[in-house]
Amino acid sequence: MWMFLFSASVFAQIDSRNNSTKDSLQKFVIRKKTVFSPDSLKTNTLNIRRDSIKKVIIDTSQTQTDSLKKGALSSELYHFAEDYTEINQKKKFIKLYNKAHIKYKDFELTAGVIYVDYGKKEVYAGRIPDSLGKPSQRPVFIQGNTKTENDSIRFNYETKKALVWNTYTKEGDISLLSEVSKKYNDSVMFVANVKFTTSKDRKHPEYYFLAKKGKIVPGKKIIVGTTQMWIEDVPTPFVIPFGFFPLMKTRASGFIVPNIGQSTKGFSLQNGGFYWAINPYLDLTTTTDFYTNGSYALHLGSRYKKRYRYNGSFNFNYENQITSVIGLPDYAKNVLWNITWNHHKDSKSSPLSNFSANVRFGSSTYYRNSDNYYVASNVNNQLQNEINSSISYSKNFRNLPLHMTMTLSNNQKVTQQQITLTLPQISLNTDRLYPFAKNGMKKNAFQKINLNYTFDAQNTIRTTDSLLFTKRVWEGKEVAARHRIPLKTDIKLFKYFNFQPSINYQEVWALQYLEKHWDPTANNGNGAEIIEEKTGFKSFRSLNMNASLSTNIFGTYLFGDDKKIMGIRHTITPSFSYSYRPKFEQFIKSYEKSPGEYVEYTEFDQNMYGKPDITENKNLMMALTQVFEAKYKTKDGKIKRLRFLTISNSYNFLKDSMQLSKFNLTSSFQLTKGLNIKLSSIFDPYDLHNGIVSKDFALTQGNGPGRFQTINFNTGYDFSNKTFEKTSDDKNEKKNQKIEAYYNPINWNLKLTYDFRYTHPAYNPDNPKAITGNTLNFSGDVNFTENWRVGFRSGYDLVNKGFTITTLNFTRDLKSWVMRFDWKPLGRYKSWYFYIGIKSSILKDIKYDKRREPLRKFF
């Protein structure tokens, strides 16, 4: 709590001309009046010279504890002084000189000189001159959590009243310097000519507020009269008739002052409302925005936290946006809403269960069209095309190998405004079981046979924004469940080959199914397939068998321990996998499209878990992976991966032609530190004839091994001013580098990425361009000085010949203040925002901001 102690107008003068210490102490005079002139405040100190003290009356090399006569002090007084201590029980006083320190009851005081008059129950403290004659050792008073520094002090430890001159104290982020202060009681203080600031510079604050008088309730609030802002000791025209500043360390309910601004919707009052501290674990913030054209917004936010149990936050935003005026052709009205909820449970509260939530749900266009600056200024919000949410509960059962998960989820396609709700998805699964293992031992293939069981069930609703809160939302409802039992084992062949056979059984239950027929009168007499959704219980089963074979081949090349690269290891991993899936003819349905022409289908063609296998399938999958690693000569012997390459393909035994599938190639390289290259492509081994894929291999037609269908190339490089700094083990060179860095204050970092996508026109007839993507992106920031930072993010699209979304951020650290300018100079999001304000959250409303919003098109 606060304690402003007030320096007494009572100070003693010891006659330095008297050589007798005892005689000089008898001239320690205390004035009875407690009023000082303004000039006396600057020199208020106990002016005792070191050369006037010729002997120590009491040895103070150790801290003394005194219990005086009954009625003098009600508790023990601890005291210490480096040069001089005198106790006079007849006159009821204690004098301490040089690094004086006392502790009594709940307060503690250090100063150059301290005088305790326990007859009057008062304490006086002040400064003493140093070797140059300047006042030193300011009184420091500590009571509870409050600490103050003063020029001089007079304090009554019985009534708790005090007078203090030139006091400095700190409460939270606010520092206060008052010329004269009076402590009325334990909870109220009055101050005169008080400065308060959040500057860290105590002697020369870059800004402060000066009030002629004020009232302080320690730890709760400051109330001041007419207050003027000063910047660099220069008065400004900013004057307020009164001020109120909360100092409470705990949350308290109160009104939130709105911000006055101007935008394309007219003048506005934004973020005004009420904060409600419901209890120590929960709060609620309600704010509103109003615009002169009739637009308005409502924002609700709540935070909650219970230590060792859970924590989270909830926000609801509603915006009614109006553009132009009713009757004009460009008049438009748009309603946006959004809910966000984040919840995290502490695992220590219940190790067998967990509950979490990560929800972002609302209008599909909220993140693109919101007037909320913090939403609209986020480039990632504007570019996202998909929004996902989930609420999940999981449970592990004690002494049972069973796990349960229940999830509510949402997927929103922003551009299409499509919503997929899963309410809920339930999953039960067991641990992997080894039914033939003996006492936990799995020595052979029979004992390694293992299985597990998984059950999934979903209730899915597919709808759009416009139908979300209507009865038609249930038209897209689908309920289904799935059982899966995989069975497999491991077999070691010829010591070097891993053979893994497996059988997978699946059964699907559904409450909806399809019936199809051909209507020759539909589509203006051209006929069309009619699909009818039926309700009822249906089920189907599927079975597939797999067998995989793989091994690892290693090659090591050593260059010697004296080389920078000590060695390279090459690992080749070939793998083969054969799969067989039988045909289940009992699930085949058909309808007659024309005489003698039948179309086959299943009742589960649109089921979320797939459809029955009505065709036999035999496939052989092949893959070859190569990894190159290098061991560098470092202290930790670090191994770095230089290159990664995978080629995969499959062969279908049941197709009458084109049995070989397309090759998939993925690779990654690390050329230098910070420079990575990723490459992926699809390679078609079959030839093209007149732009159409033929059944002949390109190699047999003399057109080489084939052609690339798609190529994706990505690379990036991160570097900064430190990238080009020389490194050496020589200590002198390192020292010189540090000196050079000291004189080169500009710090910067830059990230470059390049993305290239190629698609052969024959495989993408809707887009005649072969190069579908070719973009160079760059981002980074530059610190020109310790306080100036410029950040940027942009890119250039070489296909569409234009810049991507470009943002520039200018930030200036003004010590207690911060100035920021955000600018989007190009495109549909062209806008800017300027802000200057105090950093401290207590005075965050003292700011100036202005913005130009982008022209929005509601869609």
Secondary structure as the mmCIF struct_conf table of DSSP 4:
data_model
#
loop_
_struct_conf.conf_type_id
_struct_conf.id
_struct_conf.beg_label_comp_id
_struct_conf.beg_label_asym_id
_struct_conf.beg_label_seq_id
_struct_conf.end_label_comp_id
_struct_conf.end_label_asym_id
_struct_conf.end_label_seq_id
STRN STRN1 PHE A 6 PHE A 6
BEND BEND1 SER A 9 SER A 9
STRN STRN2 GLN A 13 GLN A 13
TURN_TY1_P TURN_TY1_P1 SER A 16 ARG A 17
HELX_RH_AL_P HELX_RH_AL_P1 THR A 21 GLN A 26
TURN_TY1_P TURN_TY1_P2 LYS A 27 LYS A 27
BEND BEND2 LYS A 32 LYS A 32
HELX_RH_AL_P HELX_RH_AL_P2 PRO A 38 LYS A 42
BEND BEND3 THR A 43 THR A 43
BEND BEND4 THR A 45 THR A 45
STRN STRN3 ASN A 47 ASN A 47
HELX_RH_3T_P HELX_RH_3T_P1 ARG A 50 SER A 52
BEND BEND5 ILE A 57 ILE A 58
BEND BEND6 SER A 61 GLN A 62
STRN STRN4 GLN A 64 ASP A 66
BEND BEND7 LYS A 69 LYS A 69
TURN_TY1_P TURN_TY1_P3 LYS A 70 ALA A 72
BEND BEND8 SER A 74 SER A 75
STRN STRN5 LEU A 77 PHE A 80
BEND BEND9 GLU A 82 ASP A 83
STRN STRN6 TYR A 84 ASN A 88
TURN_TY1_P TURN_TY1_P4 GLN A 89 LYS A 92
STRN STRN7 PHE A 93 TYR A 104
TURN_TY1_P TURN_TY1_P5 LYS A 105 ASP A 106
STRN STRN8 PHE A 107 ASP A 117
TURN_TY1_P TURN_TY1_P6 TYR A 118 LYS A 121
STRN STRN9 GLU A 122 GLY A 126
STRN STRN10 ILE A 128 PRO A 129
TURN_TY1_P TURN_TY1_P7 SER A 131 LEU A 132
BEND BEND10 GLY A 133 GLY A 133
STRN STRN11 PRO A 135 SER A 136
STRN STRN12 VAL A 140 GLN A 143
TURN_TY1_P TURN_TY1_P8 GLY A 144 ASN A 145
STRN STRN13 THR A 146 GLU A 149
BEND BEND11 ASP A 151 ASP A 151
STRN STRN14 SER A 152 ASN A 156
TURN_TY1_P TURN_TY1_P9 TYR A 157 THR A 159
STRN STRN15 ALA A 162 GLU A 171
TURN_TY1_P TURN_TY1_P10 GLY A 172 ASP A 173
STRN STRN16 ILE A 174 LYS A 183
BEND BEND12 ASN A 185 SER A 187
STRN STRN17 MET A 189 THR A 197
BEND BEND13 LYS A 200 LYS A 200
BEND BEND14 ARG A 202 HIS A 204
BEND BEND15 GLU A 206 GLU A 206
STRN STRN18 TYR A 207 VAL A 217
TURN_TY1_P TURN_TY1_P11 PRO A 218 LYS A 220
STRN STRN19 LYS A 221 VAL A 224
BEND BEND16 GLY A 225 THR A 226
STRN STRN20 THR A 227 ILE A 231
TURN_TY1_P TURN_TY1_P12 GLU A 232 ASP A 233
STRN STRN21 VAL A 234 ILE A 240
BEND BEND17 PRO A 241 PRO A 241
STRN STRN22 GLY A 243 PRO A 246
BEND BEND18 LYS A 249 THR A 250
STRN STRN23 GLY A 254 ILE A 256
HELX_LH_PP_P HELX_LH_PP_P1 VAL A 257 PRO A 258
STRN STRN24 ASN A 259 SER A 263
TURN_TY1_P TURN_TY1_P13 THR A 264 LYS A 265
STRN STRN25 GLY A 266 ASN A 279
TURN_TY1_P TURN_TY1_P14 PRO A 280 TYR A 281
STRN STRN26 LEU A 282 TYR A 291
TURN_TY1_P TURN_TY1_P15 THR A 292 ASN A 293
BEND BEND19 GLY A 294 GLY A 294
STRN STRN27 TYR A 296 LYS A 306
TURN_TY1_P TURN_TY1_P16 ARG A 307 ARG A 309
STRN STRN28 TYR A 310 THR A 323
BEND BEND20 SER A 324 SER A 324
TURN_TY1_P TURN_TY1_P17 ILE A 326 GLY A 327
BEND BEND21 LEU A 328 LEU A 328
TURN_TY1_P TURN_TY1_P18 PRO A 329 ASP A 330
STRN STRN29 ALA A 332 LYS A 345
TURN_TY1_P TURN_TY1_P19 SER A 347 SER A 349
TURN_TY1_P TURN_TY1_P20 PRO A 351 LEU A 352
STRN STRN30 SER A 353 GLY A 362
TURN_TY1_P TURN_TY1_P21 SER A 364 THR A 365
HELX_RH_AL_P HELX_RH_AL_P3 TYR A 366 ASN A 369
HELX_RH_AL_P HELX_RH_AL_P4 TYR A 373 ALA A 376
TURN_TY1_P TURN_TY1_P22 SER A 377 SER A 377
HELX_RH_AL_P HELX_RH_AL_P5 VAL A 379 LEU A 383
STRN STRN31 GLU A 386 ASN A 396
TURN_TY1_P TURN_TY1_P23 ARG A 398 ASN A 399
BEND BEND22 LEU A 400 PRO A 401
STRN STRN32 LEU A 402 LYS A 413
TURN_TY1_P TURN_TY1_P24 VAL A 414 GLN A 417
STRN STRN33 GLN A 418 THR A 430
STRN STRN34 LEU A 433 LEU A 433
TURN_TY1_P TURN_TY1_P25 PRO A 435 PHE A 436
STRN STRN35 LYS A 438 LYS A 438
TURN_TY1_P TURN_TY1_P26 ASN A 439 GLY A 440
STRN STRN36 MET A 441 MET A 441
BEND BEND23 ASN A 444 ASN A 444
TURN_TY1_P TURN_TY1_P27 ALA A 445 LYS A 448
STRN STRN37 ASN A 450 LEU A 451
STRN STRN38 THR A 454 THR A 464
HELX_RH_3T_P HELX_RH_3T_P2 ASP A 465 LEU A 467
TURN_TY1_P TURN_TY1_P28 LEU A 468 PHE A 469
BEND BEND24 THR A 470 THR A 470
HELX_RH_3T_P HELX_RH_3T_P3 LYS A 471 GLY A 476
STRN STRN39 LYS A 477 LYS A 488
STRN STRN40 ILE A 491 LEU A 493
TURN_TY1_P TURN_TY1_P29 PHE A 494 TYR A 496
STRN STRN41 PHE A 497 ASP A 519
TURN_TY1_P TURN_TY1_P30 PRO A 520 ASN A 526
STRN STRN42 ALA A 528 SER A 550
STRN STRN43 ILE A 553 LEU A 558
TURN_TY1_P TURN_TY1_P31 ASP A 561 ASP A 562
BEND BEND25 LYS A 563 LYS A 564
STRN STRN44 ILE A 565 ARG A 581
HELX_RH_3T_P HELX_RH_3T_P4 GLU A 585 PHE A 587
STRN STRN45 LYS A 589 SER A 594
TURN_TY1_P TURN_TY1_P32 PRO A 595 GLY A 596
STRN STRN46 GLU A 597 TYR A 601
TURN_TY1_P TURN_TY1_P33 GLU A 603 GLN A 606
TURN_TY1_P TURN_TY1_P34 MET A 608 TYR A 609
BEND BEND26 THR A 615 THR A 615
STRN STRN47 ASN A 617 TYR A 632
TURN_TY1_P TURN_TY1_P35 LYS A 635 ASP A 636
STRN STRN48 ILE A 639 ASN A 652
TURN_TY1_P TURN_TY1_P36 PHE A 653 LEU A 654
BEND BEND27 ASP A 656 SER A 657
STRN STRN49 LEU A 660 LEU A 660
STRN STRN50 PHE A 663 THR A 672
TURN_TY1_P TURN_TY1_P37 LYS A 673 GLY A 674
STRN STRN51 LEU A 675 ASP A 684
STRN STRN52 TYR A 686 HIS A 689
TURN_TY1_P TURN_TY1_P38 ASN A 690 GLY A 691
STRN STRN53 ILE A 692 PHE A 697
TURN_TY1_P TURN_TY1_P39 ALA A 698 GLY A 702
BEND BEND28 ASN A 703 ASN A 703
TURN_TY1_P TURN_TY1_P40 GLY A 704 PRO A 705
STRN STRN54 ARG A 707 SER A 720
HELX_RH_3T_P HELX_RH_3T_P5 ASN A 721 PHE A 724
BEND BEND29 ASP A 729 ASP A 729
HELX_RH_AL_P HELX_RH_AL_P6 LYS A 731 TYR A 742
TURN_TY1_P TURN_TY1_P41 TYR A 743 TYR A 743
STRN STRN55 ASN A 747 THR A 759
HELX_RH_3T_P HELX_RH_3T_P6 PRO A 761 TYR A 763
TURN_TY1_P TURN_TY1_P42 PRO A 765 ASP A 766
BEND BEND30 ALA A 770 ALA A 770
STRN STRN56 ILE A 771 ASN A 783
BEND BEND31 PHE A 784 ASN A 787
STRN STRN57 TRP A 788 ASP A 797
TURN_TY1_P TURN_TY1_P43 LEU A 798 LYS A 801
STRN STRN58 GLY A 802 PHE A 803
STRN STRN59 THR A 807 LEU A 814
TURN_TY1_P TURN_TY1_P44 LYS A 815 SER A 816
STRN STRN60 TRP A 817 LYS A 824
BEND BEND32 LEU A 826 GLY A 827
TURN_TY1_P TURN_TY1_P45 ARG A 828 TYR A 829
STRN STRN61 SER A 831 ILE A 838
BEND BEND33 LYS A 839 SER A 841
TURN_TY1_P TURN_TY1_P46 ILE A 842 ASP A 845
BEND BEND34 ILE A 846 ILE A 846
STRN STRN62 LYS A 847 ARG A 852
HELX_LH_PP_P HELX_LH_PP_P2 GLU A 853 ARG A 856
#
